[in-house]
């Protein structure tokens, strides 16, 4: 076919050269004649698709292409043409607007064809005399001041591209593609219907309002559907909506392609379908869905079909019941409905078109081919009273109003030009862009810099009635001129959804993640598809659909639901818990036992056994042991500043007092036997006074150490957040570790000295000697405190406190039992051994 193409191109170049050489401008092809016309001082053009389709003709490229044969009469376009005629008649009868000047019109049928639309537009600009041989249209001014139409975006784009350089305004009443707002491409295009830039965004926000984040989409495969869906998709992503599928469709698509669309819808999981479709495309889709029994989907629609009563009537299986979408606000033009239904003046139109229109309108025939045909014969005097069809349906009054406002915009612009007495711009296009007026019904008309009106929509809900009809109920408004948070306003009306449900349908890929979880995207799926993962310990999320969890502050921990931070449980050794209770009981038992021993010693204080064992130091030792038992109670409570300082200092001082007494007793025993040797006068240094001073002196040293510790760096209450993740350990920090280990070290030094001296005195006479018991008690004491160090360091939290208390009690019980229990045994159970004779009799060392 390549040589054929080059031959055709060459032929066209030759023809163009010959035309250029000719002095006359000739029109080629068939002459286009208007279907409706009226003479006037100033002319307006109209482009309407009185037919919605045409017969496909196979071209063989061997002869001149045949003229387009239009089919499928479209009553809606006749209504629009009537609205244009009504506005012109009203202006011509007005004494205020264009007084003394009449407007005329030429209206062409474009048959829904882009090519025919362009040809008709050029005919409106150049004029269309019947004798092409004398045509001089190329040198004449434009025949019309402005063109009203087209209803669709694609032909409007094609026409605007052609007539734009001539600055002839094209004012559309129904072309909504946002692309037409681009003045660099379509400088002469204006419209009286809002741009899809606003409708697409409004649809996305409407879908988001009802929580539908997982939706399907079908669009007309033309400029209207593709551009509108592109803006919807962009906005949907911004507000968190995902499209499971987005399918292009045109009513002339093959059955195989349509079936693929049906199969995709069947396999989908979304329950909401956004339909950016022309009403004729939607009719085909609904028919196919009905054939496949695909019901139960929630439809969201555009102004192209959302208020179309014929679409509702054709929905026999009620697939669209409960649909929700946008439509132009309701309007009323007084006198228009009556004018529209007066069809007699249309008889001045093209005979063939009028005959076809009249026959379709009244279901009759002017000339019956056979007498027996079932249809009745037309008389030409039929009346529309009682006729119900698309032509008598006034539900599209807002669209008729758009045509009405477009005509008035041209009239006002012309009026301003004629009224201009100074130097002003006589361009009709520039004057239309600047017009601002109110219609007789109070509607404001003006255009923004893109040639668009203000965007305002009503939100319409399809509510089926019991008789099978559908009510288009206004349930809200969307006004793009308001601030973003106020643009959508849904009224408190009960909505009906798909399958007549009163509950808002749910259409999500994944359920919302509740507080306490975070979203994790599913691999290979859109962002709306996710899994909900429980927040880790110590982290929370307190909002729905959180993408991350946040950590709690150090003093707090997450609750079980992970949706709030709670104050961590404070852990310390208390009287209420089992371990604290047992240690308290042991401490009190030790105190009582010590008191009982002291009572026994006091009762038997005059007996030889008590007198022989230095009763003064014994009572002081019992007193110090009582303090040792009691000081352990200071560890069992919530740490405070005073309790932290008291517990360690009291423990240190009382234990030094205790060990000092034991050391004193040991030294007295040891020195008493050493003093019996000839020439020894050592007992003068270990009299009662010296014993008291030694005990006080040794204890005073510990007091000094404790005072220095408390002054320089005292213990203080602190919180340990590192040991446990979900707990706060309330403990006493040592302040100065040197001070703490100095206190323990001094106690340990005295205990070691006591152990050494007791060990040296272990072989002295038995009955009078308690050195063995002291040795054994010191052995227990040292063993306890040596094992205490690693246990204390390695024990966490309150257990370290329990280890320290255990060490205090164990060493105290060791001293009490080892030193005093044997003596109590003799005093209570073996009184015969508690005599001076028995004491003295056994005092002589045994001979070998």
FENQUI-V122946 format. One record per residue. SS is DSSP state (A for helix, B for strand, O for the rest). D_FIRST is the distance of its C-alpha to the first C-alpha in Angstrom with 2 decimals. Layout:
# FENQUI-V122946
ss=[SS	SS]
d_first=[D_FIRST	D_FIRST]
This chain:
# FENQUI-V122946
ss=[O	A	A	A	A	A	A	A	A	A	A	A	A	A	A	A	A	A	A	A	A	O	O	O	O	O	O	O	O	O	O	O	O	O	O	B	B	B	O	O	O	B	B	B	B	B	B	B	O	O	B	B	B	B	O	O	O	O	O	O	O	O	O	O	O	O	O	O	O	B	B	B	B	O	A	A	A	A	A	A	A	A	A	A	A	A	A	A	A	A	A	A	O	O	O	O	O	O	O	O	O	O	B	B	B	B	B	B	B	O	O	O	O	A	A	A	A	A	A	A	A	A	A	A	A	A	O	O	O	O	O	A	A	A	O	O	A	A	A	O	O	O	O	O	O	B	B	B	O	O	O	O	A	A	A	A	A	A	A	A	A	A	A	A	A	A	O	O	B	B	B	B	O	O	O	O	O	A	A	A	A	O	O	O	O	O	O	O	B	B	B	O	O	O	O	A	A	A	A	A	A	A	A	A	A	A	A	A	A	O	O	O	O	B	B	B	B	B	B	B	O	O	A	A	A	A	A	A	A	A	A	A	A	A	A	A	A	A	A	O	O	B	B	B	B	B	B	B	B	O	O	O	O	O	A	A	A	A	A	A	A	A	A	A	A	A	A	O	O	O	O	B	B	B	B	B	O	O	A	A	A	A	A	A	A	A	A	A	A	A	A	O	O	O	O	O	O	B	B	B	B	O	O	O	O	O	O	O	A	A	A	A	A	A	O	O	O	O	O	O	O	O	O	B	B	B	B	B	O	O	O	O	O	O	O	A	A	A	A	A	A	O	O	A	A	A	A	A	O	O	A	A	A	A	A	A	A	A	A	A	A	A	O	B	B	O	O	O	O	O	O	O	O	O	O	B	B	O	O	O	O	O	O	O	O	O	O	O	O	O	O	O	O	O	O	O	A	A	A	A	A	A	A	A	A	A	A	A	A	A	A	A	A	A	A	A	A	A	A	O	O	O	O	O	O	O	O	A	A	A	A	A	A	A	O	B	B	B	O	O	O	O	O	B	B	B	O	O	O	O	O	O	O	O	O	B	B	B	B	B	B	B	B	B	O	O	O	O	O	B	B	B	B	B	B	B	B	B	B	O	O	O	O	A	A	A	O	B	B	B	O	O	O	O	O	O	O	A	A	A	O	O	O	O	O	O	O	O	O	O	O	O	O	O	O	O	B	B	B	B	B	O	O	O	O	O	O	O	O	B	B	B	B	B	O	O	O	O	B	B	O	O	O	O	O	O	O	O	O	B	B	O	O	O	O	B	B	B	O	O	O	O	O	O	B	B	B	O	B	B	B	O	O	O	O	O	O	A	A	A	A	A	A	A	A	A	A	A	A	A	A	A	A	A	A	A	A	A	A	A	A	A	A	O	O	O	O	A	A	A	A	A	O	O	A	A	A	A	A	A	A	A	A	A	A	A	A	A	A	A	A	A	A	A	A	O	O	O	O	O	A	A	A	A	A	A	A	A	A	A	A	A	A	A	A	A	A	A	A	A	A	A	A	A	A	A	A	A	A	A	A	A	A	A	O	O	O	O	O	O	O	A	A	A	A	A	O	A	A	A	A	A	A	A	A	A	A	A	A	A	A	A	A	A	A	A	A	A	A	A	A	A	A	O	O	B	B	B	B	B	O	O	O	O	O	O	B	B	B	B	B	B	B	O	O	O	A	A	A	A	A	A	A	A	A	A	A	A	A	A	A	A	A	A	A	A	A	A	A	A	O	O	O	O	O	O	O	O	O	O	A	A	A	A	A	A	A	A	A	A	A	A	A	A	A	A	A	A	A	A	A	A	A	A	O	O	O	A	A	A	A	A	A	A	A	A	A	A	A	A	A	A	A	A	A	A	A	A	A	A	A	A	A	A	A	A	A	A	A	O	A	A	A	O	O	A	A	A	A	A	A	O	O	O	O	O	O	O]
d_first=[0.00	3.80	5.70	5.26	6.38	8.95	10.05	10.77	12.57	14.49	15.50	16.80	18.77	20.28	21.30	22.83	24.74	26.09	27.21	28.92	30.76	31.98	35.36	34.62	32.40	30.47	28.92	25.58	24.73	27.43	30.84	31.98	35.64	37.93	39.24	42.58	44.15	47.51	48.62	50.50	51.64	49.05	45.85	44.16	40.68	39.84	36.63	37.19	35.09	37.18	34.51	33.12	29.92	27.61	25.99	22.37	20.44	17.14	15.10	13.05	12.16	14.04	17.38	19.25	19.13	22.38	25.16	25.62	28.15	30.44	32.45	35.03	37.78	38.98	42.72	42.81	40.80	43.20	46.00	44.46	44.11	47.74	48.78	47.22	49.01	52.24	52.19	51.59	54.36	56.67	56.03	56.58	59.89	60.96	63.53	62.92	59.18	57.71	60.80	60.33	56.56	54.36	50.98	48.29	44.96	41.53	39.91	36.29	34.69	31.61	31.01	30.25	26.86	26.21	24.14	26.98	29.53	28.14	28.03	31.59	32.77	31.60	33.32	36.47	36.42	35.65	37.32	35.99	37.80	36.97	36.67	33.60	34.67	37.61	36.07	37.36	36.44	35.05	38.59	40.45	41.60	40.16	41.20	42.12	44.17	42.38	39.96	41.09	38.48	36.15	37.43	34.61	33.68	29.89	29.96	32.99	31.12	28.27	30.86	33.07	30.33	29.76	33.44	34.99	35.04	36.98	39.56	39.50	40.91	38.99	41.60	40.40	42.83	40.88	38.06	39.55	36.95	38.81	35.82	36.66	39.92	38.15	39.25	37.24	34.02	35.53	38.52	39.18	38.91	42.16	43.11	46.21	45.32	45.75	42.93	41.74	43.03	46.41	45.48	43.74	46.75	49.12	47.45	47.78	51.45	52.03	50.68	52.82	55.85	55.95	55.56	52.10	50.70	48.25	45.73	42.31	39.83	37.08	35.10	32.68	29.24	29.11	30.79	34.13	34.26	32.66	34.73	37.84	37.68	37.13	40.39	42.15	41.22	42.47	45.71	46.16	46.22	48.74	51.10	50.77	48.38	45.82	42.72	42.40	38.87	36.63	33.95	31.20	30.80	29.32	30.44	27.03	26.70	26.44	29.73	29.11	28.77	31.83	33.76	33.13	34.69	37.62	38.14	38.28	40.84	42.83	43.06	43.99	47.58	47.41	48.97	47.63	44.16	43.14	40.71	38.82	37.17	36.71	38.99	36.25	34.71	38.22	38.90	36.11	37.34	40.94	40.11	38.54	41.47	43.89	42.30	42.82	46.31	45.60	48.50	50.86	48.48	49.58	46.94	46.78	44.89	43.78	44.66	41.49	43.18	46.58	48.43	46.33	48.64	45.88	44.45	48.01	48.46	45.30	46.52	48.45	49.11	50.31	47.87	48.09	51.89	53.42	50.27	51.00	49.04	48.96	48.99	49.82	53.60	55.01	55.52	57.33	56.86	59.80	58.97	55.23	55.45	57.48	55.18	52.09	53.60	54.45	51.31	52.80	51.66	48.01	48.48	47.77	44.14	41.23	42.69	39.88	39.81	43.63	43.81	41.36	43.21	46.61	45.77	44.40	47.34	50.04	48.34	48.99	47.37	48.28	47.63	48.00	45.98	48.66	52.32	52.40	49.68	51.03	50.01	52.56	52.02	51.64	54.33	52.99	56.26	55.52	57.00	55.42	58.78	58.42	54.61	53.11	49.39	47.04	47.90	51.60	51.16	52.23	51.61	48.86	51.37	50.58	47.01	48.40	50.77	47.91	46.53	50.11	50.64	47.40	48.53	51.96	50.57	48.93	52.16	54.28	52.06	52.34	56.06	56.50	54.76	56.96	60.06	59.46	62.23	61.59	58.65	56.05	52.33	51.09	47.67	47.29	45.12	47.88	50.54	48.82	48.61	52.37	53.56	56.02	57.78	59.02	58.08	60.87	60.66	61.23	57.74	57.07	53.81	52.52	49.47	49.38	47.66	44.32	44.72	45.69	48.88	51.31	50.13	52.41	51.74	53.81	53.64	53.24	54.29	53.35	56.69	56.69	59.62	61.46	60.04	56.47	55.52	54.62	56.43	54.56	57.42	57.43	58.78	58.25	56.65	54.52	55.13	53.15	55.57	58.40	59.17	57.11	59.97	60.55	57.02	56.99	59.94	60.12	62.92	65.42	63.96	63.47	59.80	58.37	55.76	53.46	55.20	57.91	59.35	61.73	61.14	58.46	55.78	55.44	52.05	52.42	50.96	54.42	57.76	59.42	61.46	65.07	67.46	68.64	65.21	62.18	58.47	56.64	52.87	51.38	49.16	45.44	45.98	45.94	49.05	50.33	50.82	53.99	57.18	60.63	62.91	66.63	67.88	69.94	73.71	74.85	71.56	70.69	68.00	69.36	66.14	63.49	60.29	61.77	59.53	62.57	66.25	68.90	72.07	75.44	78.02	80.50	83.19	80.88	79.08	76.41	77.57	76.47	73.59	72.45	72.12	75.20	77.37	80.97	83.95	84.59	87.62	90.56	92.29	95.93	98.96	100.57	103.52	101.38	99.51	101.06	101.34	102.89	105.29	106.43	107.01	108.87	111.03	111.76	112.70	115.02	116.48	117.25	118.82	120.97	121.92	122.96	124.98	126.64	127.56	128.93	130.96	132.38	133.20	134.85	136.92	138.04	138.28	141.98	141.51	141.80	138.18	136.79	139.38	138.83	135.01	135.19	134.85	133.78	130.73	130.01	129.83	127.73	125.41	125.12	124.35	121.62	120.14	120.04	118.10	115.76	115.00	114.53	112.39	109.66	109.21	107.94	104.81	103.96	102.42	99.56	99.84	101.22	102.46	106.10	105.54	103.56	106.41	109.09	107.77	107.72	110.82	112.89	111.82	112.69	116.05	117.27	116.38	118.17	121.16	121.00	120.71	123.37	125.79	125.02	125.42	128.73	130.00	129.03	130.77	133.90	134.11	133.54	135.96	138.58	138.99	138.77	141.57	143.95	144.10	147.19	146.81	143.64	143.72	140.03	140.21	141.30	137.71	136.33	138.46	137.12	136.53	134.60	132.54	131.60	130.77	128.64	126.63	126.21	125.41	122.74	121.22	121.41	119.28	116.50	116.99	116.48	113.28	111.96	112.88	111.08	108.02	108.02	108.53	106.02	103.11	104.03	102.05	99.69	97.50	93.81	90.65	88.94	85.21	84.21	86.12	84.34	80.94	82.09	85.72	87.75	90.82	93.70	95.98	98.53	97.37	100.18	99.89	101.57	101.11	104.05	106.29	105.33	105.81	109.02	110.42	109.47	110.65	114.04	114.45	113.46	115.96	118.79	117.79	117.83	121.26	122.56	121.28	122.95	126.30	126.25	125.44	128.41	130.70	129.59	132.75	135.28	137.63	135.62	137.37	137.31	134.00	130.65	128.85	127.25	125.71	124.55	123.04	121.17	120.01	118.82	117.00	115.16	114.58	113.07	110.95	109.55	108.65	107.27	104.83	104.17	102.38	99.35	99.22	99.25	96.57	94.19	94.71	92.17	93.10	96.08	96.81	98.01	100.44	101.56	102.15	104.36	106.32	106.74	108.09	110.56	111.76	111.92	113.96	116.17	116.84	117.53	120.19	121.70	121.90	123.00	125.65	127.05	126.50	129.02	131.68	130.99	131.30	134.77	135.90	134.80	135.15	137.54	140.10	142.71	140.83	140.74	144.27	145.62	147.46	144.31	142.54	145.38	146.21	142.91	142.84	144.70	142.43	142.81	144.78	143.01]
